[in-house]
Amino acid sequence: MRSALSPDAVERGSYPHFMLKEIHEQPRAVSESLEQRITREHVLAATLGPEATNVLPHVQAV
């Protein structure tokens, strides 16, 4: 079995701990996870629930 992960994904790089690396990568990871499910015109209800369309306009930060 081969992994599709790059060496950068499994090494901690310049971070002293993997937890710090994960904290700094989190915004990008969340964005990549949601970009196919949320667009300017459409939110998949299964992604964030049936009220997502009403709630999202009020979100100021994540």
Secondary structure, 3 states (H helix, E strand, C coil): CCCCCCHHHHCCCCCCCHHHHHHHHHHHHHHHHHCCCECCCCECHHHHCCCHHHHHHHCCCC
